[in-house]
Amino acid sequence: MSKRIDVCSRCGRDIYEGNEVWYEYVEGEPPFIESEEIATCGVCEKEESRKYNESK
């Protein structure tokens, strides 16, 4: 069984080792919010690409 490595920030789907995953680096704003990487699963990423290409 694959190990869960993250959760999609858009749909909440679990992301496992071997799944497609994209990370977006988000810069935090002092003094409270830390910088972090936000994960997006392959399904949401493909959906975003499709919407972007259709809007051109």
MARPASE-826737 format. One line per 3 residues: for each residue x, y, z of N, C-alpha, C, O. Coordinates in nm, 3 decimals, always signed. Example, Ala and Ser with C-alpha at 12.3 -4.5 7.8 and 13.67 -1.06 7.14 Angstrom:
2
+1.319/-0.569/+0.780/+1.230/-0.450/+0.780/+1.320/-0.330/+0.780/+1.424/-0.332/+0.846  +1.285/-0.225/+0.708/+1.367/-0.106/+0.714/+1.290/+0.003/+0.787/+1.341/+0.114/+0.804
This chain:
56
+0.084/-0.120/+0.000/+0.000/+0.000/+0.000/+0.088/+0.125/+0.000/+0.188/+0.132/+0.072  +0.051/+0.223/-0.081/+0.128/+0.347/-0.091/+0.109/+0.433/+0.033/+0.004/+0.432/+0.097  +0.213/+0.507/+0.064/+0.208/+0.597/+0.179/+0.146/+0.729/+0.137/+0.180/+0.784/+0.032
+0.054/+0.781/+0.219/-0.004/+0.913/+0.192/+0.101/+1.019/+0.218/+0.163/+1.021/+0.324  +0.120/+1.108/+0.120/+0.224/+1.210/+0.136/+0.168/+1.351/+0.152/+0.238/+1.440/+0.201  +0.043/+1.372/+0.111/-0.014/+1.507/+0.122/-0.164/+1.502/+0.096/-0.220/+1.396/+0.069
-0.228/+1.618/+0.104/-0.371/+1.631/+0.075/-0.386/+1.748/-0.022/-0.324/+1.852/-0.004  -0.469/+1.730/-0.124/-0.491/+1.835/-0.223/-0.555/+1.957/-0.157/-0.653/+1.944/-0.082  -0.500/+2.075/-0.184/-0.552/+2.198/-0.125/-0.684/+2.241/-0.188/-0.756/+2.322/-0.131
-0.717/+2.189/-0.307/-0.839/+2.229/-0.376/-0.956/+2.137/-0.346/-1.065/+2.185/-0.315  -0.933/+2.004/-0.355/-1.048/+1.912/-0.341/-1.042/+1.828/-0.214/-1.140/+1.762/-0.179  -0.928/+1.829/-0.144/-0.917/+1.753/-0.020/-0.883/+1.606/-0.040/-0.879/+1.530/+0.057
-0.858/+1.565/-0.166/-0.821/+1.426/-0.195/-0.686/+1.393/-0.136/-0.595/+1.476/-0.137  -0.671/+1.273/-0.084/-0.541/+1.227/-0.036/-0.449/+1.206/-0.155/-0.491/+1.157/-0.259  -0.322/+1.243/-0.139/-0.222/+1.222/-0.243/-0.122/+1.119/-0.191/-0.066/+1.135/-0.082
-0.103/+1.015/-0.268/-0.015/+0.905/-0.228/+0.113/+0.906/-0.309/+0.121/+0.968/-0.415  +0.216/+0.835/-0.257/+0.340/+0.821/-0.331/+0.308/+0.765/-0.468/+0.230/+0.670/-0.480  +0.367/+0.821/-0.573/+0.343/+0.773/-0.707/+0.232/+0.849/-0.780/+0.223/+0.840/-0.903
+0.148/+0.923/-0.706/+0.044/+1.004/-0.771/+0.108/+1.131/-0.828/+0.214/+1.175/-0.784  +0.039/+1.188/-0.928/+0.083/+1.318/-0.979/+0.051/+1.423/-0.872/-0.058/+1.422/-0.814  +0.145/+1.511/-0.846/+0.122/+1.618/-0.749/+0.202/+1.741/-0.790/+0.317/+1.730/-0.833
+0.142/+1.857/-0.776/+0.209/+1.985/-0.802/+0.215/+2.062/-0.671/+0.122/+2.057/-0.590  +0.326/+2.133/-0.651/+0.340/+2.215/-0.532/+0.355/+2.361/-0.572/+0.430/+2.395/-0.663  +0.283/+2.445/-0.503/+0.292/+2.589/-0.524/+0.346/+2.648/-0.395/+0.292/+2.624/-0.287
+0.453/+2.727/-0.406/+0.513/+2.788/-0.288/+0.440/+2.917/-0.257/+0.428/+3.005/-0.342  +0.392/+2.928/-0.133/+0.319/+3.046/-0.091/+0.401/+3.118/+0.017/+0.433/+3.060/+0.121  +0.433/+3.242/-0.010/+0.513/+3.322/+0.083/+0.426/+3.370/+0.198/+0.319/+3.427/+0.176
+0.471/+3.347/+0.318/+0.395/+3.389/+0.436/+0.412/+3.537/+0.463/+0.505/+3.601/+0.412  +0.323/+3.592/+0.544/+0.333/+3.732/+0.582/+0.357/+3.740/+0.732/+0.277/+3.690/+0.810  +0.466/+3.802/+0.772/+0.500/+3.811/+0.913/+0.394/+3.890/+0.989/+0.327/+3.972/+0.926
+0.375/+3.871/+1.117/+0.454/+3.781/+1.201/+0.389/+3.645/+1.223/+0.447/+3.561/+1.293  +0.271/+3.619/+1.166/+0.197/+3.500/+1.204/+0.200/+3.386/+1.102/+0.209/+3.269/+1.140  +0.194/+3.419/+0.973/+0.177/+3.314/+0.872/+0.313/+3.268/+0.821/+0.394/+3.349/+0.775
+0.337/+3.137/+0.829/+0.462/+3.082/+0.779/+0.451/+3.055/+0.629/+0.341/+3.034/+0.577  +0.564/+3.056/+0.561/+0.566/+3.018/+0.420/+0.538/+2.869/+0.411/+0.574/+2.793/+0.501  +0.474/+2.826/+0.304/+0.443/+2.685/+0.291/+0.427/+2.646/+0.145/+0.411/+2.731/+0.057
+0.433/+2.515/+0.121/+0.406/+2.462/-0.011/+0.266/+2.405/-0.009/+0.231/+2.329/+0.081  +0.184/+2.442/-0.108/+0.047/+2.394/-0.116/+0.039/+2.289/-0.226/+0.079/+2.313/-0.340  -0.011/+2.172/-0.190/-0.019/+2.060/-0.284/-0.148/+2.067/-0.366/-0.253/+2.107/-0.315
-0.138/+2.026/-0.492/-0.255/+2.013/-0.580/-0.244/+1.877/-0.649/-0.139/+1.843/-0.703  -0.353/+1.800/-0.647/-0.350/+1.668/-0.710/-0.359/+1.679/-0.861/-0.396/+1.784/-0.914  -0.324/+1.571/-0.932/-0.325/+1.570/-1.077/-0.461/+1.598/-1.137/-0.470/+1.662/-1.242
-0.567/+1.552/-1.072/-0.703/+1.573/-1.124/-0.736/+1.722/-1.127/-0.784/+1.773/-1.228  -0.712/+1.792/-1.017/-0.740/+1.936/-1.010/-0.650/+2.014/-1.105/-0.694/+2.111/-1.168  -0.524/+1.974/-1.115/-0.430/+2.043/-1.203/-0.475/+2.032/-1.349/-0.469/+2.131/-1.423
-0.519/+1.914/-1.390/-0.568/+1.897/-1.528/-0.694/+1.979/-1.552/-0.711/+2.036/-1.659  -0.781/+1.986/-1.453/-0.904/+2.065/-1.465/-0.869/+2.213/-1.480/-0.930/+2.283/-1.561  -0.772/+2.261/-1.401/-0.730/+2.401/-1.412/-0.671/+2.430/-1.550/-0.699/+2.534/-1.609
-0.589/+2.337/-1.601/-0.529/+2.354/-1.734/-0.637/+2.361/-1.841/-0.630/+2.444/-1.931  -0.737/+2.274/-1.831/-0.845/+2.271/-1.928/-0.921/+2.404/-1.926/-0.949/+2.462/-2.032  -0.956/+2.453/-1.807/-1.029/+2.580/-1.795/-0.945/+2.696/-1.851/-0.998/+2.785/-1.919
-0.816/+2.694/-1.822/-0.727/+2.800/-1.870/-0.721/+2.799/-2.023/-0.731/+2.905/-2.086  -0.705/+2.681/-2.083/-0.695/+2.671/-2.228/-0.826/+2.708/-2.297/-0.823/+2.765/-2.406  -0.940/+2.677/-2.236/-1.069/+2.712/-2.294/-1.095/+2.862/-2.289/-1.167/+2.916/-2.373
-1.034/+2.930/-2.190/-1.059/+3.073/-2.174/-0.975/+3.158/-2.271/-0.997/+3.279/-2.282  -0.880/+3.097/-2.339/-0.794/+3.171/-2.433/-0.870/+3.211/-2.557/-0.814/+3.274/-2.647
